[in-house]
C-alpha cells in the first residue's frame, strides 16, 4: 500500500505532463467553429457607407464570397489590412467587411485612411451579426459558398501564407463546383 502511495504522485505528474505536451502542439489560433459546413446565419443589416441601404444575406446567395470581421479599434486588423487591400486589387474576390462593435464614423475614417478592400462593409454596431457567426474576436474571416454555407473560418490576422495555402485554393474549388 505504501508503494502505491509513493507512485501515485509520479503517475499523476506523468498524466498532467502528457496533457501539457499535447496542448503545446495545438495552434492557439485554431478556434473551431460550429458553423463550418453549416448554413451561414441570416441577417439584414445596413451598409457602413450608406446607412439607408439594407443588405440581406439572401442578396449574396448564389455567389462565393468572403466575410472579414474588422473594427477600427482592432490592432490586429491593422496588421492584416495591407494583405486584404492587395488581395482585393488582384480582383476576382467578393470580399465583404463586417464592421464589428464600432462607431460608424470611426469605421469610415479607418477605411479612408488605410484603403477599402471591401465590395461593401456591413455595419454591426451592437455585434449581433458577429455573435450569430460565433465571432470570438476580431479579425476573423469566413468563406461562404453559393448555397450560403460557411466552408472555412480563419481566426486572427489574414496573412499572405494563409491566403495562398488555405483561402485561394478553397475559393477555386468552390467557384469550380
C-alpha positions as a Markdown table, in Angstrom:
| # | Residue | x | y | z |
|---|---|---|---|---|
| 1 | Unk | 0.0 | 0.0 | 0.0 |
| 2 | Unk | 2.9 | 2.4 | 0.8 |
| 3 | Unk | 4.5 | 1.6 | -2.6 |
| 4 | Unk | 1.3 | 2.6 | -4.4 |
| 5 | Unk | 1.1 | 5.8 | -2.4 |
| 6 | Unk | 4.7 | 6.6 | -3.4 |
| 7 | Unk | 4.0 | 6.1 | -7.1 |
| 8 | Unk | 0.6 | 7.9 | -7.3 |
| 9 | Unk | 2.2 | 11.5 | -7.5 |
| 10 | Unk | 4.5 | 10.2 | -10.2 |
| 11 | Unk | 1.6 | 8.8 | -12.2 |
| 12 | Unk | -0.4 | 12.0 | -11.8 |
| 13 | Unk | 2.6 | 14.0 | -12.9 |
| 14 | Unk | 3.0 | 11.9 | -16.0 |
| 15 | Unk | -0.6 | 12.3 | -16.9 |
| 16 | Unk | -0.5 | 16.1 | -16.5 |
| 17 | Unk | 2.8 | 16.3 | -18.4 |
| 18 | Unk | 1.1 | 14.2 | -21.3 |
| 19 | Unk | -1.8 | 16.6 | -21.5 |
| 20 | Unk | 0.5 | 19.6 | -21.5 |
| 21 | Unk | 2.7 | 18.1 | -24.2 |
| 22 | Unk | -0.4 | 17.6 | -26.4 |
| 23 | Unk | -1.7 | 21.1 | -25.7 |
| 24 | Unk | 1.6 | 22.7 | -26.6 |
| 25 | Unk | 1.4 | 21.2 | -30.1 |
| 26 | Unk | -2.0 | 22.8 | -30.7 |
| 27 | Unk | -2.3 | 26.1 | -32.6 |
| 28 | Unk | -4.0 | 28.7 | -30.4 |
| 29 | Unk | -5.4 | 30.4 | -33.4 |
| 30 | Unk | -7.4 | 27.3 | -34.4 |
| 31 | Unk | -10.6 | 28.1 | -32.7 |
| 32 | Unk | -13.1 | 25.5 | -34.0 |
| 33 | Unk | -16.3 | 27.0 | -35.4 |
| 34 | Unk | -19.6 | 25.1 | -35.1 |
| 35 | Unk | -20.7 | 26.9 | -38.3 |
| 36 | Unk | -18.2 | 25.3 | -40.7 |
| 37 | Unk | -20.2 | 23.2 | -43.2 |
| 38 | Unk | -23.5 | 24.7 | -41.8 |
| 39 | Unk | -25.7 | 27.4 | -43.2 |
| 40 | Unk | -24.4 | 30.9 | -42.5 |
| 41 | Unk | -26.6 | 33.0 | -40.3 |
| 42 | Unk | -29.2 | 35.0 | -42.0 |
| 43 | Unk | -29.1 | 38.8 | -41.4 |
| 44 | Unk | -30.4 | 42.1 | -42.6 |
| 45 | Unk | -28.0 | 45.0 | -42.0 |
| 46 | Unk | -27.2 | 48.5 | -43.1 |
| 47 | Unk | -24.2 | 49.4 | -45.2 |
| 48 | Unk | -21.4 | 51.2 | -43.4 |
| 49 | Unk | -21.2 | 53.7 | -46.3 |
| 50 | Unk | -24.9 | 54.0 | -47.0 |
| 51 | Unk | -26.9 | 53.9 | -43.7 |
| 52 | Unk | -30.2 | 54.0 | -45.6 |
| 53 | Unk | -29.4 | 50.9 | -47.7 |
| 54 | Unk | -30.3 | 47.5 | -46.3 |
| 55 | Unk | -28.3 | 44.4 | -47.2 |
| 56 | Unk | -29.8 | 40.9 | -46.7 |
| 57 | Unk | -27.8 | 37.7 | -46.6 |
| 58 | Unk | -30.1 | 36.4 | -49.3 |
| 59 | Unk | -28.7 | 39.1 | -51.7 |
| 60 | Unk | -25.4 | 37.1 | -51.6 |
| 61 | Unk | -27.0 | 33.7 | -52.3 |
| 62 | Unk | -25.6 | 32.1 | -55.5 |
| 63 | Unk | -22.2 | 33.8 | -55.0 |
| 64 | Unk | -19.0 | 32.6 | -53.4 |
| 65 | Unk | -17.9 | 35.3 | -51.0 |
| 66 | Unk | -15.7 | 36.1 | -48.1 |
| 67 | Unk | -16.7 | 37.9 | -44.9 |
| 68 | Unk | -13.9 | 39.7 | -43.0 |
| 69 | Unk | -14.9 | 40.9 | -39.5 |
| 70 | Unk | -12.9 | 44.0 | -38.6 |
| 71 | Unk | -13.0 | 47.2 | -36.4 |
| 72 | Unk | -11.2 | 50.5 | -36.3 |
| 73 | Unk | -10.2 | 49.8 | -32.7 |
| 74 | Unk | -8.6 | 46.5 | -33.6 |
| 75 | Unk | -4.8 | 46.4 | -33.7 |
| 76 | Unk | -4.6 | 43.0 | -35.4 |
| 77 | Unk | -6.9 | 44.4 | -38.1 |
| 78 | Unk | -4.3 | 47.0 | -38.9 |
| 79 | Unk | -1.7 | 44.1 | -39.4 |
| 80 | Unk | -3.9 | 42.2 | -41.8 |
| 81 | Unk | -5.3 | 45.1 | -43.8 |
| 82 | Unk | -2.5 | 45.5 | -46.3 |
| 83 | Unk | -2.9 | 41.9 | -47.2 |
| 84 | Unk | -6.6 | 42.4 | -47.8 |
| 85 | Unk | -6.1 | 45.5 | -49.8 |
| 86 | Unk | -3.5 | 43.8 | -52.1 |
| 87 | Unk | -5.8 | 40.8 | -52.4 |
| 88 | Unk | -8.8 | 43.0 | -53.4 |
| 89 | Unk | -6.6 | 44.7 | -56.1 |
| 90 | Unk | -5.9 | 41.4 | -57.7 |
| 91 | Unk | -9.7 | 41.1 | -58.5 |
| 92 | Unk | -11.9 | 38.1 | -58.6 |
| 93 | Unk | -12.9 | 38.0 | -54.9 |
| 94 | Unk | -16.1 | 39.2 | -53.4 |
| 95 | Unk | -14.7 | 40.4 | -50.1 |
| 96 | Unk | -17.2 | 41.9 | -47.7 |
| 97 | Unk | -16.4 | 43.5 | -44.4 |
| 98 | Unk | -18.4 | 43.3 | -41.2 |
| 99 | Unk | -17.6 | 46.5 | -39.1 |
| 100 | Unk | -18.0 | 45.0 | -35.7 |
| 101 | Unk | -18.9 | 46.9 | -32.5 |
| 102 | Unk | -17.6 | 50.1 | -33.9 |
| 103 | Unk | -18.7 | 53.7 | -34.4 |
| 104 | Unk | -19.8 | 54.3 | -38.0 |
| 105 | Unk | -17.6 | 57.5 | -38.3 |
| 106 | Unk | -14.6 | 55.6 | -36.9 |
| 107 | Unk | -15.0 | 52.8 | -39.4 |
| 108 | Unk | -15.4 | 55.1 | -42.3 |
| 109 | Unk | -12.4 | 57.1 | -41.3 |
| 110 | Unk | -10.3 | 54.0 | -40.9 |
| 111 | Unk | -11.2 | 52.8 | -44.4 |
| 112 | Unk | -10.5 | 56.2 | -45.8 |
| 113 | Unk | -7.1 | 56.3 | -44.1 |
| 114 | Unk | -6.0 | 52.7 | -44.8 |
| 115 | Unk | -7.8 | 51.8 | -48.0 |
| 116 | Unk | -11.1 | 50.0 | -48.7 |
| 117 | Unk | -10.7 | 46.4 | -49.9 |
| 118 | Unk | -14.4 | 45.6 | -49.5 |
| 119 | Unk | -17.1 | 45.3 | -52.0 |
| 120 | Unk | -19.2 | 46.7 | -49.1 |
| 121 | Unk | -19.0 | 46.8 | -45.4 |
| 122 | Unk | -21.9 | 45.8 | -43.2 |
| 123 | Unk | -22.4 | 47.9 | -40.0 |
| 124 | Unk | -22.8 | 45.8 | -36.9 |
| 125 | Unk | -22.7 | 48.3 | -34.1 |
| 126 | Unk | -24.0 | 46.0 | -31.3 |
| 127 | Unk | -22.2 | 42.9 | -32.6 |
| 128 | Unk | -25.4 | 40.9 | -33.1 |
| 129 | Unk | -24.3 | 39.5 | -36.5 |
| 130 | Unk | -20.9 | 38.8 | -35.1 |
| 131 | Unk | -22.4 | 36.8 | -32.3 |
| 132 | Unk | -24.5 | 34.9 | -34.8 |
| 133 | Unk | -21.3 | 34.0 | -36.7 |
| 134 | Unk | -19.7 | 33.0 | -33.4 |
| 135 | Unk | -17.0 | 35.7 | -33.6 |
| 136 | Unk | -14.6 | 35.4 | -30.7 |
| 137 | Unk | -12.7 | 38.5 | -31.5 |
| 138 | Unk | -11.5 | 40.5 | -34.5 |
| 139 | Unk | -10.3 | 39.9 | -37.1 |
| 140 | Unk | -12.0 | 36.8 | -38.2 |
| 141 | Unk | -12.6 | 35.7 | -41.8 |
| 142 | Unk | -15.3 | 33.3 | -43.2 |
| 143 | Unk | -15.6 | 31.8 | -46.7 |
| 144 | Unk | -19.2 | 31.2 | -47.7 |
| 145 | Unk | -20.3 | 29.2 | -50.7 |
| 146 | Unk | -23.1 | 29.7 | -53.3 |
| 147 | Unk | -25.6 | 27.8 | -51.2 |
| 148 | Unk | -24.9 | 30.1 | -48.2 |
| 149 | Unk | -22.8 | 27.5 | -46.2 |
| 150 | Unk | -19.8 | 28.5 | -44.2 |
| 151 | Unk | -16.9 | 26.5 | -45.6 |
| 152 | Unk | -13.9 | 28.0 | -43.7 |
| 153 | Unk | -13.1 | 30.2 | -40.8 |
| 154 | Unk | -9.8 | 31.9 | -40.0 |
| 155 | Unk | -9.3 | 33.5 | -36.6 |
| 156 | Unk | -6.7 | 36.2 | -36.4 |
| 157 | Unk | -5.0 | 38.4 | -39.0 |
| 158 | Unk | -5.1 | 37.2 | -42.6 |
| 159 | Unk | -1.5 | 36.6 | -43.8 |
| 160 | Unk | -0.3 | 36.1 | -47.4 |
| 161 | Unk | 0.6 | 32.5 | -46.4 |
| 162 | Unk | -2.9 | 31.7 | -45.1 |
| 163 | Unk | -4.3 | 33.3 | -48.2 |
| 164 | Unk | -2.1 | 31.3 | -50.6 |
| 165 | Unk | -2.3 | 28.0 | -48.7 |
| 166 | Unk | -5.9 | 28.0 | -47.4 |
| 167 | Unk | -8.3 | 30.6 | -48.8 |
| 168 | Unk | -7.4 | 30.8 | -52.5 |
| 169 | Unk | -7.4 | 27.0 | -53.1 |
| 170 | Unk | -10.7 | 26.7 | -51.4 |
| 171 | Unk | -12.2 | 29.6 | -53.4 |
| 172 | Unk | -11.0 | 28.0 | -56.6 |
| 173 | Unk | -12.7 | 24.7 | -55.6 |
| 174 | Unk | -15.9 | 26.4 | -54.7 |
| 175 | Unk | -16.0 | 28.5 | -57.8 |
| 176 | Unk | -15.5 | 25.4 | -60.0 |
| 177 | Unk | -18.2 | 23.4 | -58.1 |
